[in-house]
Amino acid sequence: MQDIRNIVVLTGAGISAESGIATFRGPGGLWEGHRVEDVCTPEALAADPELVHRFYDLRRAALSTVQPNAAHHALARLDAAWQGELLIVTQNVDDLHERAGATRMLHMHGELLSALCAVCGAREPWAGALPEGAVCGACGAAALRPDIVFFGEMPYQMERIEAALAKADLFVSIGTSGAVYPAAGFVQTAAYHGARTLELNLDPSMGSVFFEQTRIGAAGVLVPSWVDEVLGR
């Protein structure tokens, strides 16, 4: 690892699943009983705002029942100890990375504990239920919505992510399906710019073919082991 200076880590639903947060797809997933079109598109919000708000209220309330796991804590340890550049990009909307202590990170798909004003674009912390018509603290419009990137909307901070990928010496993907773009293309972007690439996943992903190395297993086991390796322990 002597030649590694800049690291970009991408995390997905698989890392939080080990804390008890259901993944979106599959049996028992968050969308079981809901079509994606009903709860995670701008059209859904316009057609049935009560359903959409209630869906995310339940997700927000569930955060109090879960805790960061060993993988979250390991990445926070890397964040605290790594002397080079590090960016943890999460597709997850939970706050488990922050609760574990990570600071050099961003949420590309938004955050459950945040509300977004559909009128002025301001964001504000939001911990409880978010009823339809909640008033924006910045502009006074009754237009707050979940601060979630819906399908069809542009993920947050893409310029920052692309810049970090272009400078990365190592790109690591943890617990992602490799099915949702643009995140699924990050490995190819990083590799194009010369980064080494590593996937840590419970199963091979749809993008495994693009990684130099794939390690299969639970994030709570693989991530602490990899962080120990990076930090020379």
C-alpha positions as CSV (number, residue, x, y, z in Angstrom):
1,M,0.0,0.0,0.0
2,Q,3.0,2.3,-0.1
3,D,1.9,3.9,-3.4
4,I,-1.6,4.6,-2.2
5,R,-2.3,8.2,-1.2
6,N,-5.8,9.1,-2.2
7,I,-8.7,6.7,-1.5
8,V,-12.4,6.8,-2.6
9,V,-14.8,4.4,-0.9
10,L,-18.3,3.8,-2.2
11,T,-20.8,2.2,0.2
12,G,-24.2,0.8,-0.5
13,A,-27.2,-0.9,1.1
14,G,-25.1,-4.0,2.0
15,I,-23.1,-2.2,4.6
16,S,-26.2,-1.0,6.5
17,A,-28.1,-4.3,6.0
18,E,-25.8,-5.8,8.7
19,S,-27.2,-3.2,11.1
20,G,-30.7,-4.3,10.4
21,I,-31.7,-1.7,7.8
22,A,-33.6,-3.5,5.1
23,T,-32.2,-3.3,1.5
24,F,-34.6,-1.8,-1.0
25,R,-35.0,-4.7,-3.4
26,G,-35.9,-8.4,-2.8
27,P,-38.0,-10.2,-0.3
28,G,-38.4,-8.2,2.9
29,G,-37.0,-5.1,1.2
30,L,-38.2,-1.6,1.8
31,W,-40.1,-1.6,-1.5
32,E,-41.9,-4.9,-0.9
33,G,-45.6,-3.9,-1.2
34,H,-44.7,-0.7,-2.9
35,R,-43.8,0.0,-6.5
36,V,-40.7,2.2,-6.9
37,E,-42.9,4.5,-9.0
38,D,-45.2,4.9,-6.0
39,V,-42.6,6.1,-3.4
40,C,-39.4,7.2,-5.1
41,T,-40.0,9.4,-8.1
42,P,-41.0,13.1,-8.4
43,E,-44.2,12.0,-10.1
44,A,-45.1,9.9,-7.0
45,L,-44.6,12.9,-4.8
46,A,-46.8,15.0,-7.0
47,A,-49.5,12.3,-7.3
48,D,-49.6,11.0,-3.7
49,P,-47.5,13.2,-1.3
50,E,-49.1,11.6,1.8
51,L,-47.9,8.2,0.8
52,V,-44.4,9.4,0.0
53,H,-44.1,11.4,3.2
54,R,-45.4,8.5,5.3
55,F,-43.0,6.0,3.6
56,Y,-40.0,8.2,4.5
57,D,-41.3,9.0,8.0
58,L,-41.3,5.3,8.7
59,R,-37.7,4.9,7.4
60,R,-36.7,7.9,9.5
61,A,-38.3,6.5,12.7
62,A,-36.5,3.2,12.1
63,L,-33.1,4.8,12.4
64,S,-33.5,5.0,16.2
65,T,-33.7,1.2,16.3
66,V,-30.3,0.5,14.6
67,Q,-26.7,1.1,15.4
68,P,-23.5,1.3,13.3
69,N,-21.8,-2.1,12.8
70,A,-18.1,-3.1,12.6
71,A,-17.8,-2.0,9.0
72,H,-19.0,1.5,9.7
73,H,-16.7,1.7,12.7
74,A,-13.8,0.5,10.6
75,L,-14.3,3.1,8.0
76,A,-14.5,5.8,10.7
77,R,-11.2,4.5,12.0
78,L,-9.7,4.8,8.5
79,D,-11.1,8.3,8.3
80,A,-9.4,9.3,11.6
81,A,-6.0,7.7,10.8
82,W,-5.5,8.0,7.1
83,Q,-3.0,10.8,6.3
84,G,-3.8,11.0,2.6
85,E,-7.0,12.1,0.9
86,L,-10.1,10.1,1.6
87,L,-13.7,10.5,0.5
88,I,-16.4,8.1,1.6
89,V,-19.3,8.3,-0.8
90,T,-22.5,6.6,0.4
91,Q,-25.6,5.7,-1.5
92,N,-27.3,5.2,1.8
93,V,-29.7,7.7,3.3
94,D,-29.2,6.6,6.9
95,D,-26.8,8.3,9.4
96,L,-24.8,5.2,10.5
97,H,-21.5,6.4,9.0
98,E,-21.8,9.7,10.9
99,R,-22.7,8.0,14.1
100,A,-19.7,5.8,13.8
101,G,-17.5,8.9,13.5
102,A,-16.8,9.3,9.8
103,T,-16.4,12.9,8.7
104,R,-14.8,12.8,5.2
105,M,-18.0,11.7,3.5
106,L,-21.0,12.7,1.5
107,H,-24.5,11.3,0.8
108,M,-25.0,11.2,-3.0
109,H,-28.6,10.0,-2.7
110,G,-29.7,12.4,0.1
111,E,-30.4,11.9,3.9
112,L,-33.4,10.8,5.9
113,L,-32.5,13.3,8.6
114,S,-32.8,16.2,6.3
115,A,-35.7,18.1,4.7
116,L,-35.4,19.9,1.3
117,C,-37.5,22.9,0.2
118,A,-39.0,22.3,-3.2
119,V,-39.2,26.1,-3.7
120,C,-35.9,27.6,-2.7
121,G,-33.7,24.4,-2.4
122,A,-32.7,25.1,1.2
123,R,-32.0,22.1,3.4
124,E,-32.6,21.8,7.2
125,P,-32.1,19.0,9.7
126,W,-35.2,17.0,10.3
127,A,-35.6,14.2,12.9
128,G,-39.3,13.6,13.3
129,A,-42.3,13.1,11.0
130,L,-42.3,15.4,8.0
131,P,-45.9,16.2,7.1
132,E,-47.0,17.4,3.7
133,G,-47.0,21.2,3.7
134,A,-44.3,21.6,6.4
135,V,-42.9,25.2,6.2
136,C,-39.3,25.9,5.1
137,G,-37.3,27.8,7.7
138,A,-35.4,29.7,5.0
139,C,-38.1,31.0,2.7
140,G,-41.4,30.3,4.5
141,A,-42.9,28.2,1.7
142,A,-45.0,25.2,2.7
143,A,-43.0,23.0,0.5
144,L,-40.6,20.8,2.5
145,R,-40.1,17.3,1.1
146,P,-37.8,14.4,2.1
147,D,-34.2,15.3,1.1
148,I,-33.9,12.1,-1.0
149,V,-32.7,11.9,-4.5
150,F,-35.6,10.3,-6.4
151,F,-35.2,8.2,-9.5
152,G,-34.9,10.7,-12.4
153,E,-33.1,13.3,-10.2
154,M,-29.4,14.0,-10.3
155,P,-27.4,12.6,-7.3
156,Y,-25.7,15.2,-5.1
157,Q,-22.2,16.5,-5.4
158,M,-21.3,14.7,-8.6
159,E,-18.6,17.2,-9.5
160,R,-16.8,16.6,-6.2
161,I,-17.2,12.8,-6.6
162,E,-15.8,12.9,-10.2
163,A,-12.9,15.0,-9.1
164,A,-12.0,12.6,-6.3
165,L,-12.3,9.6,-8.6
166,A,-9.9,11.3,-11.1
167,K,-7.3,11.7,-8.3
168,A,-7.8,8.3,-6.6
169,D,-5.0,5.8,-6.3
170,L,-7.5,3.2,-4.9
171,F,-11.3,2.9,-5.3
172,V,-13.2,0.5,-3.0
173,S,-16.8,-0.5,-3.4
174,I,-18.6,-2.0,-0.3
175,G,-22.0,-3.6,-0.3
176,T,-23.3,-2.3,-3.6
177,S,-25.4,-4.1,-6.2
178,G,-23.6,-2.5,-9.1
179,A,-27.0,-1.9,-10.7
180,V,-27.7,1.8,-10.0
181,Y,-26.0,4.5,-12.1
182,P,-24.1,6.7,-11.9
183,A,-22.6,5.0,-8.9
184,A,-22.2,1.7,-10.8
185,G,-19.9,3.5,-13.2
186,F,-17.5,4.8,-10.6
187,V,-15.2,1.8,-10.9
188,Q,-14.7,2.4,-14.6
189,T,-14.1,6.1,-14.0
190,A,-11.5,5.4,-11.3
191,A,-9.8,2.7,-13.4
192,Y,-9.6,4.9,-16.4
193,H,-7.7,7.4,-14.3
194,G,-5.3,4.7,-13.1
195,A,-6.7,3.8,-9.7
196,R,-6.5,0.3,-8.4
197,T,-10.0,-1.1,-7.7
198,L,-11.4,-3.5,-5.0
199,E,-14.9,-4.8,-4.3
200,L,-16.0,-6.0,-0.9
201,N,-19.4,-7.6,-1.2
202,L,-21.6,-10.4,0.2
203,D,-22.0,-11.7,-3.3
204,P,-20.5,-10.8,-6.7
205,S,-22.2,-7.7,-8.0
206,M,-23.4,-6.8,-11.5
207,G,-20.1,-4.8,-11.8
208,S,-17.7,-7.3,-10.4
209,V,-16.2,-7.9,-13.8
210,F,-14.8,-4.3,-13.7
211,F,-12.8,-4.7,-10.5
212,E,-9.2,-5.9,-10.3
213,Q,-10.1,-7.8,-7.1
214,T,-13.3,-8.9,-5.4
215,R,-13.5,-10.2,-1.9
216,I,-16.7,-12.0,-1.0
217,G,-18.1,-12.0,2.6
218,A,-19.9,-10.0,5.2
219,A,-18.9,-6.3,5.4
220,G,-18.5,-6.5,9.1
221,V,-15.7,-9.0,8.6
222,L,-14.1,-7.8,5.3
223,V,-14.0,-4.1,6.0
224,P,-12.2,-4.1,9.3
225,S,-9.7,-6.6,7.8
226,W,-9.1,-4.4,4.8
227,V,-8.8,-1.2,7.0
228,D,-6.2,-3.0,9.1
229,E,-4.3,-3.9,5.9
230,V,-4.4,-0.3,4.7
231,L,-3.2,1.1,8.0
232,G,-0.5,-1.5,8.2
233,R,-1.8,-3.3,11.3
